[in-house]
C-alpha cells in the first residue's frame, strides 16, 4: 500500500493565493506568548506553583521515609489507637486541601486579573480583524 497524500483537498487551498484561510488572520499568538503581559502572568503563576510543589513533594517524601525507616516514631501513640503515622497521613490530606485553597485565593487575586487583561486585549484584536 502506498501513501499518495490526502485523498481529497480543500477547495480553499486550491485558489493559488498566498492568503491564509479565512478566520486565521488578526491575532499573532506567538507574539502574545512572547509579550511582557503573558511572560509576567507565567512568572507570577510559577512563583507560586514551583515552591509550593517542591514543599509538598518534600513533605510527602519525609512522610514516606518516616514510614519506611522510623517505625518506632510512626507507631508512637498520640491518643487512643491513633498513632503518629495516622496523624501525619491525615496531614497529607489537610495539606493538599490547604494548598488548593491557598492557590484558589492566589489565582483569584493575582492571576485572574492578569489573564483577563490579556483576554480583553485579544478579544479587541479579534474584533478589529
C-alpha positions in Angstrom: 0.0 0.0 0.0 1.4 3.4 -0.9 0.7 6.8 0.6 -0.2 9.1 -2.2 -1.1 12.0 0.1 -4.5 13.2 1.1 -7.4 11.6 -0.6 -9.0 15.0 -1.3 -8.0 18.6 -0.8 -9.9 21.6 0.3 -11.0 24.0 -2.4 -9.9 27.0 -0.4 -6.3 25.9 -0.7 -6.5 25.4 -4.4 -7.2 29.1 -5.2 -3.5 29.8 -5.7 -3.5 32.8 -3.3 -0.9 33.2 -0.6 -3.6 34.4 1.9 -4.3 32.2 4.9 -7.7 30.6 5.2 -10.5 33.0 6.5 -10.6 33.3 10.2 -6.9 32.8 10.8 -5.8 36.4 10.4 -5.7 39.0 13.1 -4.1 37.7 16.2 -0.4 36.8 16.3 -0.4 34.2 19.1 3.3 33.8 19.0 3.7 37.5 19.7 1.2 37.2 22.5 3.1 34.3 24.0 6.3 36.3 24.0 4.6 39.5 25.2 5.6 41.1 28.6 2.0 40.7 29.8 1.9 36.9 29.2 5.5 36.5 30.4 4.5 38.3 33.6 1.5 36.0 34.0 3.6 32.9 33.6 6.2 34.2 36.0 3.6 35.0 38.7 2.0 31.6 38.3 5.3 29.8 38.5 6.4 31.8 41.5 3.6 30.2 43.4 3.4 26.7 41.9 7.0 25.7 41.9 7.8 26.5 45.5 4.5 25.0 46.7 5.0 21.8 44.6 8.6 21.5 46.0 7.3 21.9 49.5 4.6 19.3 49.1 6.9 16.8 47.4 9.4 17.3 50.2 6.7 16.9 52.9 5.4 13.7 51.2 8.9 12.3 50.8 9.5 12.9 54.6 6.3 11.1 55.4 7.2 8.1 53.2 10.7 7.9 54.6 9.5 8.1 58.1 7.0 5.3 57.3 9.8 3.2 55.8 12.6 3.8 58.3 11.2 5.3 61.5 8.8 2.6 62.6 9.1 3.4 66.3 8.3 7.1 65.7 5.4 6.4 63.4 3.9 3.9 65.9 4.1 6.3 68.8 0.6 6.7 70.2 -0.8 10.2 70.1 -4.2 9.5 71.7 -6.1 6.2 72.0 -5.4 4.0 69.0 -4.3 6.9 66.8 -0.5 7.0 66.2 1.9 9.5 64.5 1.6 7.6 61.2 -2.1 8.2 61.1 -1.8 11.8 62.2 0.9 12.5 59.6 -1.1 10.6 56.9 -4.2 12.7 57.6 -1.9 15.7 57.5 -1.2 14.9 53.9 -4.9 15.3 53.1 -5.1 18.5 55.1 -2.0 19.9 53.3 -3.5 19.0 49.9 -6.7 20.9 50.7 -4.9 23.8 52.2 -2.6 24.2 49.2 -5.6 24.0 46.9 -7.4 26.7 48.9 -4.4 28.9 49.0 -3.9 28.6 45.3 -7.5 29.4 44.5 -7.2 32.6 46.6 -3.9 33.4 44.9 -5.3 32.8 41.4 -8.4 34.9 42.1 -6.3 37.8 43.3 -3.1 37.7 41.2 -3.6 35.5 38.1 -7.2 36.1 37.0 -6.8 39.9 36.7 -3.7 39.5 34.5 -5.3 36.7 32.4 -8.5 38.8 32.0 -6.4 41.8 30.7 -4.7 39.6 28.2 -8.1 38.1 27.1 -9.7 41.5 26.8 -6.8 42.6 24.5 -7.1 39.5 22.4 -10.9 40.0 22.1 -10.3 43.6 21.0 -7.7 42.5 18.4 -10.1 39.8 17.1 -13.0 42.3 16.8 -10.7 44.7 14.8 -9.6 41.8 12.4 
